[in-house]
Amino acid sequence: MERFYKMVEASNKKFPKGVEPFQMATRLLEECGEVASEINLWEDSGVKRMKHGEPKKEDLANELRQAIVELFKIAKYYGVEAELEDAIERSLARSKSEGLID
Ligand SMILES: [Mg+2]
């Protein structure tokens, strides 16, 4: 988690004009769209491969990273880092108690 917040810090310093809530929401949707575009490419849907060639793991991973960083920006903006950590812990504990994970 800490590394994501470091990326948020760097991005906010690099692009100080893009830190307002609606800008973050817009970028999150944009990055989710780019993840969807990668999925299209991976699933050989439409003309994506004709235009862009074979899918690359690093490209999909990079789009996923960008979408995740946008989510972490929202968490940081509203100061819910601890609550996010707690929510993840509760979810993992529940899954463990249900025997879904070790
Ligand atoms: Mg992107």
Backbone and ligand atoms as CSV (ligand in chain L), in Angstrom:
chain,resi,resn,atom,element,x,y,z
A,1,MET,N,N,0.832,-1.207,0.000
A,1,MET,CA,C,0.000,0.000,0.000
A,1,MET,C,C,0.870,1.262,0.000
A,2,GLU,N,N,1.947,1.213,0.793
A,2,GLU,CA,C,2.805,2.398,0.927
A,2,GLU,C,C,3.359,2.833,-0.425
A,3,ARG,N,N,3.704,1.872,-1.257
A,3,ARG,CA,C,4.267,2.226,-2.564
A,3,ARG,C,C,3.240,2.938,-3.433
A,4,PHE,N,N,1.971,2.556,-3.292
A,4,PHE,CA,C,0.930,3.253,-4.057
A,4,PHE,C,C,0.796,4.701,-3.590
A,5,TYR,N,N,0.861,4.896,-2.260
A,5,TYR,CA,C,0.764,6.267,-1.758
A,5,TYR,C,C,1.975,7.098,-2.174
A,6,LYS,N,N,3.129,6.458,-2.314
A,6,LYS,CA,C,4.309,7.171,-2.827
A,6,LYS,C,C,4.071,7.608,-4.274
A,7,MET,N,N,3.438,6.724,-5.055
A,7,MET,CA,C,3.130,7.090,-6.444
A,7,MET,C,C,2.126,8.233,-6.489
A,8,VAL,N,N,1.167,8.205,-5.555
A,8,VAL,CA,C,0.189,9.297,-5.458
A,8,VAL,C,C,0.917,10.603,-5.160
A,9,GLU,N,N,1.823,10.574,-4.192
A,9,GLU,CA,C,2.572,11.769,-3.799
A,9,GLU,C,C,3.340,12.324,-4.995
A,10,ALA,N,N,4.004,11.432,-5.715
A,10,ALA,CA,C,4.793,11.872,-6.871
A,10,ALA,C,C,3.895,12.463,-7.955
A,11,SER,N,N,2.790,11.795,-8.220
A,11,SER,CA,C,1.876,12.264,-9.264
A,11,SER,C,C,1.271,13.617,-8.892
A,12,ASN,N,N,0.891,13.773,-7.625
A,12,ASN,CA,C,0.297,15.041,-7.199
A,12,ASN,C,C,1.300,16.193,-7.272
A,13,LYS,N,N,2.591,15.880,-7.041
A,13,LYS,CA,C,3.621,16.920,-7.169
A,13,LYS,C,C,3.868,17.257,-8.634
A,14,LYS,N,N,3.836,16.217,-9.463
A,14,LYS,CA,C,4.111,16.418,-10.888
A,14,LYS,C,C,2.961,17.132,-11.593
A,15,PHE,N,N,1.714,16.805,-11.161
A,15,PHE,CA,C,0.527,17.402,-11.782
A,15,PHE,C,C,-0.338,18.066,-10.715
A,16,PRO,N,N,0.139,19.189,-10.161
A,16,PRO,CA,C,-0.579,19.807,-9.032
A,16,PRO,C,C,-1.959,20.359,-9.392
A,17,LYS,N,N,-2.234,20.515,-10.665
A,17,LYS,CA,C,-3.549,21.052,-11.051
A,17,LYS,C,C,-4.616,19.957,-11.165
A,18,GLY,N,N,-4.203,18.708,-10.996
A,18,GLY,CA,C,-5.163,17.611,-11.203
A,18,GLY,C,C,-5.619,16.930,-9.947
A,19,VAL,N,N,-5.626,17.653,-8.830
A,19,VAL,CA,C,-5.874,16.980,-7.550
A,19,VAL,C,C,-7.269,17.232,-6.976
A,20,GLU,N,N,-8.150,17.849,-7.738
A,20,GLU,CA,C,-9.505,18.096,-7.252
A,20,GLU,C,C,-10.368,16.855,-7.469
A,21,PRO,N,N,-11.421,16.687,-6.630
A,21,PRO,CA,C,-12.217,15.455,-6.685
A,21,PRO,C,C,-12.757,15.087,-8.063
A,22,PHE,N,N,-13.347,16.024,-8.771
A,22,PHE,CA,C,-13.920,15.666,-10.064
A,22,PHE,C,C,-12.843,15.324,-11.097
A,23,GLN,N,N,-11.672,15.942,-10.960
A,23,GLN,CA,C,-10.558,15.576,-11.842
A,23,GLN,C,C,-10.090,14.157,-11.538
A,24,MET,N,N,-10.037,13.812,-10.247
A,24,MET,CA,C,-9.633,12.452,-9.872
A,24,MET,C,C,-10.645,11.440,-10.373
A,25,ALA,N,N,-11.935,11.777,-10.232
A,25,ALA,CA,C,-12.987,10.858,-10.681
A,25,ALA,C,C,-12.913,10.661,-12.195
A,26,THR,N,N,-12.673,11.755,-12.909
A,26,THR,CA,C,-12.573,11.682,-14.362
A,26,THR,C,C,-11.394,10.812,-14.784
A,27,ARG,N,N,-10.247,11.028,-14.104
A,27,ARG,CA,C,-9.065,10.221,-14.454
A,27,ARG,C,C,-9.257,8.752,-14.104
A,28,LEU,N,N,-9.949,8.477,-12.993
A,28,LEU,CA,C,-10.217,7.086,-12.638
A,28,LEU,C,C,-11.026,6.413,-13.751
A,29,LEU,N,N,-12.063,7.106,-14.214
A,29,LEU,CA,C,-12.887,6.547,-15.294
A,29,LEU,C,C,-12.069,6.385,-16.569
A,30,GLU,N,N,-11.215,7.369,-16.853
A,30,GLU,CA,C,-10.352,7.290,-18.031
A,30,GLU,C,C,-9.436,6.067,-17.939
A,31,GLU,N,N,-8.819,5.885,-16.764
A,31,GLU,CA,C,-7.904,4.741,-16.606
A,31,GLU,C,C,-8.664,3.414,-16.651
A,32,CYS,N,N,-9.878,3.371,-16.099
A,32,CYS,CA,C,-10.687,2.146,-16.186
A,32,CYS,C,C,-11.027,1.856,-17.645
A,33,GLY,N,N,-11.279,2.906,-18.421
A,33,GLY,CA,C,-11.531,2.733,-19.848
A,33,GLY,C,C,-10.312,2.162,-20.556
A,34,GLU,N,N,-9.134,2.595,-20.125
A,34,GLU,CA,C,-7.902,2.082,-20.740
A,34,GLU,C,C,-7.660,0.622,-20.344
A,35,VAL,N,N,-8.055,0.252,-19.129
A,35,VAL,CA,C,-7.997,-1.165,-18.740
A,35,VAL,C,C,-8.965,-1.959,-19.617
A,36,ALA,N,N,-10.164,-1.428,-19.822
A,36,ALA,CA,C,-11.142,-2.104,-20.678
A,36,ALA,C,C,-10.619,-2.254,-22.094
A,37,SER,N,N,-9.929,-1.244,-22.576
A,37,SER,CA,C,-9.341,-1.297,-23.915
A,37,SER,C,C,-8.303,-2.412,-23.997
A,38,GLU,N,N,-7.485,-2.542,-22.941
A,38,GLU,CA,C,-6.494,-3.633,-22.888
A,38,GLU,C,C,-7.193,-4.993,-22.898
A,39,ILE,N,N,-8.288,-5.107,-22.143
A,39,ILE,CA,C,-9.038,-6.375,-22.120
A,39,ILE,C,C,-9.553,-6.692,-23.523
A,40,ASN,N,N,-10.043,-5.690,-24.195
A,40,ASN,CA,C,-10.482,-5.855,-25.590
A,40,ASN,C,C,-9.360,-6.429,-26.443
A,41,LEU,N,N,-8.166,-5.889,-26.258
A,41,LEU,CA,C,-7.009,-6.349,-27.012
A,41,LEU,C,C,-6.679,-7.795,-26.653
A,42,TRP,N,N,-6.667,-8.092,-25.355
A,42,TRP,CA,C,-6.331,-9.445,-24.893
A,42,TRP,C,C,-7.357,-10.458,-25.387
A,43,GLU,N,N,-8.610,-10.039,-25.439
A,43,GLU,CA,C,-9.680,-10.959,-25.861
A,43,GLU,C,C,-9.875,-10.952,-27.370
A,44,ASP,N,N,-9.031,-10.233,-28.077
A,44,ASP,CA,C,-9.086,-10.165,-29.537
A,44,ASP,C,C,-10.481,-9.774,-30.019
A,45,SER,N,N,-11.016,-8.760,-29.355
A,45,SER,CA,C,-12.355,-8.284,-29.671
A,45,SER,C,C,-12.261,-7.144,-30.689
A,46,GLY,N,N,-13.137,-7.177,-31.669
A,46,GLY,CA,C,-13.160,-6.110,-32.658
A,46,GLY,C,C,-11.881,-6.064,-33.469
A,47,VAL,N,N,-11.422,-4.871,-33.762
A,47,VAL,CA,C,-10.248,-4.708,-34.626
A,47,VAL,C,C,-9.001,-4.308,-33.826
A,48,LYS,N,N,-9.059,-4.474,-32.520
A,48,LYS,CA,C,-7.955,-4.020,-31.673
A,48,LYS,C,C,-6.599,-4.594,-32.094
A,49,ARG,N,N,-6.551,-5.909,-32.328
A,49,ARG,CA,C,-5.240,-6.498,-32.653
A,49,ARG,C,C,-4.760,-6.078,-34.035
A,50,MET,N,N,-5.686,-5.846,-34.949
A,50,MET,CA,C,-5.281,-5.361,-36.273
A,50,MET,C,C,-4.614,-4.000,-36.137
A,51,LYS,N,N,-5.133,-3.181,-35.229
A,51,LYS,CA,C,-4.597,-1.833,-35.055
A,51,LYS,C,C,-3.387,-1.786,-34.131
A,52,HIS,N,N,-3.403,-2.635,-33.074
A,52,HIS,CA,C,-2.381,-2.486,-32.030
A,52,HIS,C,C,-1.451,-3.678,-31.871
A,53,GLY,N,N,-1.659,-4.742,-32.616
A,53,GLY,CA,C,-0.781,-5.899,-32.502
A,53,GLY,C,C,-1.130,-6.771,-31.306
A,54,GLU,N,N,-0.198,-7.631,-30.951
A,54,GLU,CA,C,-0.422,-8.571,-29.855
A,54,GLU,C,C,-0.425,-7.855,-28.497
A,55,PRO,N,N,-1.232,-8.359,-27.578
A,55,PRO,CA,C,-1.239,-7.742,-26.243
A,55,PRO,C,C,0.075,-7.982,-25.508
A,56,LYS,N,N,0.436,-7.036,-24.669
A,56,LYS,CA,C,1.671,-7.153,-23.887
A,56,LYS,C,C,1.332,-7.105,-22.400
A,57,LYS,N,N,1.893,-8.030,-21.650
A,57,LYS,CA,C,1.640,-8.076,-20.208
A,57,LYS,C,C,1.961,-6.748,-19.542
A,58,GLU,N,N,3.095,-6.150,-19.926
A,58,GLU,CA,C,3.498,-4.905,-19.261
A,58,GLU,C,C,2.517,-3.764,-19.539
A,59,ASP,N,N,1.893,-3.772,-20.714
A,59,ASP,CA,C,0.907,-2.720,-21.011
A,59,ASP,C,C,-0.336,-2.866,-20.134
A,60,LEU,N,N,-0.840,-4.107,-20.001
A,60,LEU,CA,C,-2.007,-4.338,-19.136
A,60,LEU,C,C,-1.660,-3.990,-17.689
A,61,ALA,N,N,-0.482,-4.443,-17.243
A,61,ALA,CA,C,-0.064,-4.165,-15.864
A,61,ALA,C,C,0.036,-2.662,-15.626
A,62,ASN,N,N,0.543,-1.936,-16.593
A,62,ASN,CA,C,0.682,-0.491,-16.433
A,62,ASN,C,C,-0.669,0.205,-16.338
A,63,GLU,N,N,-1.617,-0.234,-17.150
A,63,GLU,CA,C,-2.957,0.373,-17.063
A,63,GLU,C,C,-3.623,0.026,-15.734
A,64,LEU,N,N,-3.443,-1.201,-15.260
A,64,LEU,CA,C,-3.986,-1.575,-13.943
A,64,LEU,C,C,-3.365,-0.710,-12.851
A,65,ARG,N,N,-2.041,-0.527,-12.927
A,65,ARG,CA,C,-1.356,0.320,-11.942
A,65,ARG,C,C,-1.926,1.727,-11.958
A,66,GLN,N,N,-2.122,2.281,-13.147
A,66,GLN,CA,C,-2.626,3.653,-13.236
A,66,GLN,C,C,-4.028,3.766,-12.634
A,67,ALA,N,N,-4.873,2.770,-12.871
A,67,ALA,CA,C,-6.225,2.794,-12.298
A,67,ALA,C,C,-6.162,2.682,-10.779
A,68,ILE,N,N,-5.297,1.801,-10.278
A,68,ILE,CA,C,-5.160,1.626,-8.829
A,68,ILE,C,C,-4.652,2.914,-8.179
A,69,VAL,N,N,-3.672,3.565,-8.809
A,69,VAL,CA,C,-3.137,4.821,-8.248
A,69,VAL,C,C,-4.247,5.867,-8.149
A,70,GLU,N,N,-5.123,5.914,-9.150
A,70,GLU,CA,C,-6.227,6.883,-9.083
A,70,GLU,C,C,-7.133,6.587,-7.893
A,71,LEU,N,N,-7.386,5.321,-7.606
A,71,LEU,CA,C,-8.189,4.963,-6.424
A,71,LEU,C,C,-7.482,5.405,-5.144
A,72,PHE,N,N,-6.173,5.196,-5.090
A,72,PHE,CA,C,-5.418,5.591,-3.896
A,72,PHE,C,C,-5.384,7.111,-3.744
A,73,LYS,N,N,-5.407,7.840,-4.854
A,73,LYS,CA,C,-5.456,9.302,-4.765
A,73,LYS,C,C,-6.735,9.746,-4.064
A,74,ILE,N,N,-7.828,9.073,-4.402
A,74,ILE,CA,C,-9.117,9.414,-3.781
A,74,ILE,C,C,-9.071,9.095,-2.292
A,75,ALA,N,N,-8.497,7.948,-1.942
A,75,ALA,CA,C,-8.366,7.578,-0.523
A,75,ALA,C,C,-7.555,8.623,0.233
A,76,LYS,N,N,-6.436,9.051,-0.375
A,76,LYS,CA,C,-5.570,10.031,0.277
A,76,LYS,C,C,-6.263,11.388,0.382
A,77,TYR,N,N,-6.934,11.805,-0.664
A,77,TYR,CA,C,-7.604,13.108,-0.674
A,77,TYR,C,C,-8.595,13.212,0.482
A,78,TYR,N,N,-9.370,12.129,0.700
A,78,TYR,CA,C,-10.386,12.160,1.746
A,78,TYR,C,C,-9.858,11.657,3.084
A,79,GLY,N,N,-8.575,11.304,3.132
A,79,GLY,CA,C,-7.951,10.896,4.390
A,79,GLY,C,C,-8.503,9.604,4.953
A,80,VAL,N,N,-8.797,8.636,4.086
A,80,VAL,CA,C,-9.373,7.370,4.563
A,80,VAL,C,C,-8.383,6.212,4.403
A,81,GLU,N,N,-7.081,6.545,4.454
A,81,GLU,CA,C,-6.070,5.492,4.282
A,81,GLU,C,C,-6.213,4.393,5.341
A,82,ALA,N,N,-6.379,4.806,6.605
A,82,ALA,CA,C,-6.495,3.813,7.688
A,82,ALA,C,C,-7.782,3.005,7.530
A,83,GLU,N,N,-8.859,3.678,7.160
A,83,GLU,CA,C,-10.138,2.991,6.986
A,83,GLU,C,C,-10.073,2.008,5.811
A,84,LEU,N,N,-9.342,2.382,4.771
A,84,LEU,CA,C,-9.171,1.467,3.632
A,84,LEU,C,C,-8.409,0.222,4.071
A,85,GLU,N,N,-7.337,0.453,4.838
A,85,GLU,CA,C,-6.560,-0.676,5.366
A,85,GLU,C,C,-7.448,-1.576,6.232
A,86,ASP,N,N,-8.260,-0.960,7.089
A,86,ASP,CA,C,-9.172,-1.726,7.950
A,86,ASP,C,C,-10.180,-2.518,7.121
A,87,ALA,N,N,-10.722,-1.880,6.092
A,87,ALA,CA,C,-11.713,-2.552,5.237
A,87,ALA,C,C,-11.096,-3.777,4.563
A,88,ILE,N,N,-9.844,-3.631,4.136
A,88,ILE,CA,C,-9.150,-4.759,3.495
A,88,ILE,C,C,-8.919,-5.869,4.517
A,89,GLU,N,N,-8.482,-5.490,5.722
A,89,GLU,CA,C,-8.242,-6.486,6.779
A,89,GLU,C,C,-9.529,-7.223,7.127
A,90,ARG,N,N,-10.627,-6.483,7.270
A,90,ARG,CA,C,-11.917,-7.122,7.604
A,90,ARG,C,C,-12.354,-8.078,6.507
A,91,SER,N,N,-12.166,-7.670,5.258
A,91,SER,CA,C,-12.551,-8.513,4.126
A,91,SER,C,C,-11.734,-9.805,4.103
A,92,LEU,N,N,-10.422,-9.666,4.329
A,92,LEU,CA,C,-9.552,-10.850,4.351
A,92,LEU,C,C,-9.909,-11.769,5.512
A,93,ALA,N,N,-10.182,-11.164,6.685
A,93,ALA,CA,C,-10.539,-11.967,7.858
A,93,ALA,C,C,-11.844,-12.723,7.612
A,94,ARG,N,N,-12.816,-12.049,7.001
A,94,ARG,CA,C,-14.107,-12.682,6.700
A,94,ARG,C,C,-13.907,-13.838,5.717
A,95,SER,N,N,-13.116,-13.609,4.677
A,95,SER,CA,C,-12.857,-14.666,3.690
A,95,SER,C,C,-12.153,-15.847,4.335
A,96,LYS,N,N,-11.233,-15.540,5.274
A,96,LYS,CA,C,-10.516,-16.609,5.977
A,96,LYS,C,C,-11.477,-17.396,6.860
A,97,SER,N,N,-12.356,-16.674,7.577
A,97,SER,CA,C,-13.297,-17.362,8.468
A,97,SER,C,C,-14.308,-18.192,7.682
A,98,GLU,N,N,-14.541,-17.824,6.441
A,98,GLU,CA,C,-15.457,-18.597,5.584
A,98,GLU,C,C,-14.738,-19.733,4.869
A,99,GLY,N,N,-13.428,-19.869,5.153
A,99,GLY,CA,C,-12.667,-20.962,4.553
A,99,GLY,C,C,-12.345,-20.760,3.081
A,100,LEU,N,N,-12.460,-19.525,2.621
A,100,LEU,CA,C,-12.212,-19.240,1.207
A,100,LEU,C,C,-10.717,-19.098,0.905
A,101,ILE,N,N,-9.959,-18.660,1.923
A,101,ILE,CA,C,-8.510,-18.504,1.787
A,101,ILE,C,C,-7.839,-19.035,3.042
A,102,ASP,N,N,-6.527,-19.278,2.949
A,102,ASP,CA,C,-5.762,-19.743,4.122
A,102,ASP,C,C,-5.373,-18.570,4.995
L,1,MG,MG,MG,-3.610,4.759,-18.643
